[in-house]
Amino acid sequence: MLDEIISLSKQLIKIPSISPLDLGCQKIISKRLKNIGFFIENIKINQTNNLWACKGSGKTLTFVGHTDVVPPGNLKEWENDPFKPIIKDNFLFGRGVSDMKGSLSAMIIATEYFIKKYPFHSGRISFLITSDEESLACDGTKEIIKILRNRRENIEYCLVGEPTSENFLGDTIKNGRRGSLSAQLEIYGIQGHIAYPHLADNPINNSINFIKDLIFLKLDRGNQFFQPSSLQIFYIKSGKRNISNIIPNSIKIGFNIRYNTEVTEKEIKKKIGQLLLKNQSKYKINWIVSGNPFITYSGTLLEVVKSSIYKVQKLHANLSTSGGTSDGRFFSCMNSEIIELGLINKTIHKINECSQINDLYKLCKIYINILKKLFI
């Protein structure tokens, strides 16, 4: 089994599937799943390849993953070519091995093993795999979920293979994620000569108090599952060029809010609007919602994942909602139990990304045990 996991992982890593491109990864996966009786549906939207595959009937477990990876960065800093996977000191190196081609390989091999050993299992196993999780996430899982909902598909259990582990495989699982709301704000003034400020209206000077209020805005106190919501400014820009004798006519401010279940998108927008009103600003604001917060408080899948980790690893997994967004957020509208479990995340998106060989094998065993507990 370990040799198969390594072989498949290497096959996928060799393909430079920088988001949103797939470049053949899903063809490899589709062929393997078709060989064990899965119905295969390939759905391409713009540059994004999506795979929906399913087998069986009844309550459904959907393995969720992505074949796209982030760019490798400076190739000179890698010890080896990031798209020529190598094994060194019991680690498999290559871009995407942890995030998340290694987990995908473990899912596939676990499913092959399970179906071969239990051909008459109950329930339905499915896969939803995209190639744009690492980029805009607009033509992938989000759109496939719309299609599945229109078909009145039911997905009771959603298992996302994102790298959730921190120090040891299975020490941390995600049972929820914060929402992400971004704003592109432009506050207007009047352009003029910097030596004649009374003939102009400086939007930078006028926005200082607003920016201060924004920085210190308290949205909530968090709860037992989520830390307090956080607002961070990621850019401030004014004028087309930095000219020392011109007061610009506007200032642009970009900020992002990672928010929990204690506050809603509508409430956040209202509070920001109140700050702008207090500042008497003339402005334009565009909001971008990347995803709303979700949480699996309890349920069958959560207990099955925790017990499966303990059986293989002999440790009790910590529950976490930290980190960025994942494609798990798109399943919340289907009332699915959503749990994320994958490899150690210490090297994801970094130079010399790697994963322990033994972790790939143990993750596969955990996935097998999850299938057994749900469907045998």
N, C-alpha and C positions, 0 to 999 in steps of 0.2 A: 504493500500500500504506500509506504513512504517513497519508494522509487517512482510510483505513478504520480504522486503529488509533486515531487521535484521536477519530473519530466514535463508535466503540464504547466507548472509555474514558469519553467524556462521557456517553453514555447510562447507563452503569453508575453513574458518580459522582453523577448527578442523583437517583438513588434513595437515600434516607436509610436504608440498610439497617444500622441499628445492631444489633449482635449481641444476640440470636440471630436477628433478623429478616432475611428476604431481600427481601420486598416487590416481587418481580417481576424481579429481576436474572437469576435462573436461567431464567425464561421466555424472555428475550431470547437467552440462550446456547443453550438447548435448540432454539429455532427455527432458529438458524443451523446448529447441528450436524445437525439433522434434514434440513435442506436439502441437506447433502452426504453423506447416506446413513448417518448414525449411528443406531444403536438407542438409544432414549432411555428412561430409567427415572427417574421422580421419586419419591422416598421421603421422606415427611414424618414426623418423629418429634417429638411435642409441638410446640414452636414452630419447630423447626429444619427447613429445607428442604435436601434433599440431591439431587444429580444424579449419576447414573451413566450414562455414555454410552460406546459402543464401536463400532468398525468394523474389519472385517478378521478375520484369524485368524493363529495362530502366536504367536511371542514378542511380549510386550505392553509397550508404553510407556504408562504412566499419567501424564497431566498432573494435578497435584494443586493445588487452590486453594480460596479461600473468598471469598464475596461479602459477608460481614459486615464491618463496620468498627467502630472504637471511637467513642465519643461525640466530638463536635467540640470540647467544652470551651466556654470563654467566647466566644460569637459576636462580641462587641464587639472581641475581639483579632484576629479574622480581617480581612484586608484586603478580602476579598469573601466572600459567602455560601459556606460550605464545600460546599454541595450545588448550587451553580451554577458549574460548572467554567469557568475562563477561561484563556486563553493570554496570558502576559505575559513579554516578554524571553526567548522560546523555552522557557519553562517552562509546563507544564500544572498548574494549581492546583486542589485539591479534596480533600476527605476521602476517603481510600482509594486515591488514584491510585498511590502507591508500595506500599501494603500493603492489598490487592494487585490492585486492579482494572485497573491498567495492565498488569501481567504477565498477567492473565487475557485481556485483549484481545489482547496479543501472541501468546499461545498459540493463541487461536481463529483469528486472521488467518493465523498461520503454518500451522496445520492446513488451513485452506481453500485456501491457496496450494499447499501440498504435494499435497493430494489432486487438485486440478485439474490440476497438472502431471504427477503420477505416479499416475494412477488405478489402475494394476495393481501397486502397491507390495506388497512382502511384509510380513508381520507385522500386528499389531493395534495401533491407537491407541485410547486410552480417556481419559476425563476423570472424575475424582471431585472434585466441588465441593460444599462445605457452607456453611452460614450460621452455624455456632457455633464457629469456630476462635478467635475473640477473646473468647469467654466461657467457659463451663464445659467445652466440648469433650466433652460426654457423649452428645449425641444426633446427632452428625455422623459424621465419618470413622471414629471408633472403632466405631460400630454398623454402618456400611456394610461395613467390613472383615470383621466377623463374618458378615454375610450372604454376602459373596463367598467366604469360606473354607468356609462350609457348602455352597456350590455347587461347591467344588473349583476355583475360579478360580486361574489362575496369573498373577502380575504380575512379570515379570523386571526391569523397569526402572521406577523411580518418580522423576519429576522434579517437585519442589515449587517453585512460583514465588515463594516468600518473598523479600523484599528483602535479599539477602545482600551486595551490593556496598557498598564503603565510600567510596572516593574517585572511582573510575572504574568504569563498567559492566564487570562481569566480573572485577574485580581479586580478588574473593574468592568462593569457593563453599563451601557447607557439605557435608562428607562424613560428618557425624555430629552428634549432639547429646548433651548431658548428660542424665541422668535427673533427675527432680524428685520429691522426697519431702517432704511436709509433716507436721508433728505439732501436734496440739492437746493440750497437757499441762496437767493440773490436779493440783497438789500440795496435800494437805490438812493442816490444823492444827486448833486448837481456838479458837473465838472467845471473846473475853473483854474485860474492861475494861483499857484500856491502862495504868492506874495499878496494876493487880495482875497483872503479867506471869507470876508464878508460878502463877496459876490458869488460864492460857491456854497455847497452844502456837503461837507466831508462825510461820506458813508462809513469810513473806517472809524473816525473819532466817535461818530454817533452810535456805532455798534458795540463799543467796548463794554458797556454795561450789560447789553443783551448777551454777549459772549460769556461774560462772567456769570450771569444768571443761568445760562445754558450749562456751563461746566458744573455748577453746584446744584443743579436741579435733582431733587430726590423723587424718584418715581414710586418707590415702594421699599419695603424692608425685606423682601424675599419671603420664603417659607421653608418647610422642611425638605423640599426637593430642589429648590432653586435659590441661588444667591440673589441679592438685590439687582434689579435691572441697572444696566450700565450704559451711559451715553458718552461717546468719544468723538471728538472732532478729528477728521482726517485730512482736511485741507482748508486753507484760507487764502484767497487770491483776490487781487484788485487790479483793475486797469489791464490794458493789453500789453503795455510795456512799462518797465520801471523807470519812469522819467521823473527827475527830482523836482521839476517845477510845475507839475500838474496834479491837482486834486482829482482823483478818479470819480467817475459817475456812478460806480457801484462796487460792492464787495460781494464775493461769492464764498459761501461757507458750506462745506460738506460735513455731515456728521451721521453716525450710525448708532442705533439703540439696540442692544441685545436685551430683550425683555422676557419676563416670566409670566406665569399664569395669574399673577396678582393684578396685572394692569392690561388693558386692551389697547389695540392699535388706535381705536377712536379716542380713548382717553389720553394717550400720548400726544396725538395730533392737537387735541384741545389745549393741553398744557403748553405746548410750544407756541400755539396761536396766542395764548394769553400773554406769554413773554414778549412776543412781537408787538402786541397791542400796547403793553406797558411801555415799550420802547418807542411807541408811535412811529413804527417803521413802515415805509412803503416798500413792498417786497413781492417776490414771486417764489413759490416753493413747489418743488416736485418731490413726491414721495414714492419710494420703491420698496415694496414688501417682498423680501426673499422667502419668508416663511413665518407662520405663526407658531407659538410655543405648543408643545404637546407633552403629555405625560401618561405613562402606563403605571397607575398606582399599584395595581395588583393584577392577578389573573393567572391562567393556566400556563401561558408561555413564560412568564417571568419565573414561576416556580420551577418549571421544567429546565430552563436555562441554568438557573442557580444550582439545581441538584445535579445536572449533567456536568457542570464545571467541577463541583465537589467530587463527583465520582472519578473524574480523570485526574484532577489536579490536587485534590484534598485541601482545598481552600475555599473560604466563603467570599464570594464576590461582593465588592462594594457597589452600590448604586450611585450613578452620577448623571448630571444633566449639563455638565460643563462642556466647553469647547465650542466649535462652530456649528454650522447647520449640516444636516445630512439629508439624503433623499427620503429618510424615514418620515420627514414632515409631510410629504405628499399623501401618506396613507392615513393620516388622522381623519380625513373626511370620510373614510370608509369604516370608521369605528373599529379599526384593527388594533389588536394588542401589538405594540411596536417595541422591539428590543434590539439593541445593537451589541454585537460581540465579534471581536476580531483580534488580530495580532497586536504585538507591542508597538506603541506609537512613537517611540523615542527618535526614530530616524526618518519619519515620514516627511516628504517634501525637502529632505536634506540631501547634501552630497553624500555619496556612499550609503544610500538607503539599503537596509539589510534586515533579515529575519533569521532567527535561529531555526535550523533544520528541524530540531525536535519539536519546536512550537508548531510548525506546519502539520506535523504528524498528530500532535495532541489536539490541535484545533479540529482536525478531521474527525478524530474520535469523539470529541464533544458534540460535533454536528450529528454524527451517527446516533449518539445516545439521545439527542433531542428528537430525532425522527422516530426512534424506537418508543420513547415515552409518549409521544403524541399519537402514533398510529399503530402500535402493536398492543 
